[in-house]
């Protein structure tokens, strides 16, 4: 039996559970891994439609925008993620977001 690539497996699972937050996020991560930045961005944004305060998306979108050369958007995503991480008391994410912002603004 041939094994499907991970991106196809996630896509197939999403056909059954289109509103699954983790599957949508995982598909975006797979698009990044395949250097398909436009699809990744759309998928991260879809994930945020499902949960507008999903902090990992803000970090990943910031990283993605940096790769795409759009530092202003990256800063915006990091700052929004910082806001939600503070609100949620997520100190680990807060540290990662602050570090990414600091590195970009330095």
C-alpha positions in Angstrom: 0.0 0.0 0.0 1.4 3.3 -1.1 1.7 6.0 1.6 0.3 9.4 0.8 2.5 12.4 1.4 1.6 14.2 4.6 0.1 17.2 2.8 -2.4 15.0 1.0 -3.3 13.1 4.1 -4.1 16.4 5.9 -6.0 17.6 2.9 -8.1 14.4 2.9 -8.8 14.7 6.6 -9.9 18.3 6.1 -12.5 17.1 3.5 -14.2 15.3 6.4 -13.5 17.9 9.1 -13.2 21.3 7.3 -13.4 23.3 10.6 -10.8 21.4 12.5 -8.4 24.1 13.8 -5.3 21.9 14.1 -5.8 20.3 10.6 -6.1 23.8 9.0 -3.0 24.9 10.9 -1.1 21.8 10.0 -1.9 22.2 6.3 -0.5 25.8 6.4 2.7 24.5 8.0 3.0 21.9 5.2 2.6 24.6 2.6 5.4 26.6 4.2 7.6 23.4 4.2 6.9 23.2 0.4 7.8 26.9 -0.1 4.2 27.6 -1.2 3.9 30.9 0.7 0.7 32.1 -0.9 -1.2 28.9 0.0 0.3 28.9 3.4 -0.8 32.5 4.1 -4.3 31.8 3.0 -4.5 28.7 5.1 -3.2 30.5 8.2 -5.8 33.2 7.6 -8.5 30.5 7.3 -7.3 29.1 10.6 -7.6 32.5 12.2 -11.2 32.7 10.8 -11.9 29.5 12.9 -10.2 31.0 16.0 -9.2 34.6 15.7 -7.1 34.4 18.9 -5.0 31.3 17.9 -1.6 32.6 18.9 0.6 30.1 17.0 -0.8 31.5 13.7 0.4 35.0 14.5 3.9 33.8 15.0 3.9 31.7 11.9 2.3 34.5 9.8 5.0 36.8 11.1 7.7 34.3 10.1 6.1 33.8 6.7 5.8 37.5 6.0 9.5 37.9 6.9 10.4 35.2 4.3 8.2 37.1 1.8 10.1 40.3 2.5 7.1 42.1 4.1 8.5 43.1 7.4 5.8 45.6 8.2 3.1 42.9 8.0 5.4 40.6 10.0 5.6 43.2 12.8 1.9 43.6 12.7 1.3 39.9 13.1 3.8 39.6 15.9 2.2 42.5 17.8 -1.2 41.1 17.4 0.1 37.7 18.7 1.7 39.4 21.6 -1.6 41.0 22.5 -3.4 37.6 22.5 -0.6 35.8 24.3 -0.7 38.4 27.1 -4.5 38.1 27.3 -4.3 34.3 27.5 -1.3 34.3 29.9 0.7 32.2 27.4 4.2 33.2 28.6 6.1 30.8 26.3 4.4 32.2 23.2 4.8 35.7 24.5 8.5 35.2 24.8 8.8 33.8 21.3 6.8 36.6 19.8 8.6 39.3 21.6 12.0 37.8 20.5 10.9 37.6 16.9 9.7 41.2 17.1 12.8 42.4 18.8 15.0 40.6 16.1 13.0 42.2 13.3 13.0 45.7 14.8 16.6 45.6 15.8 
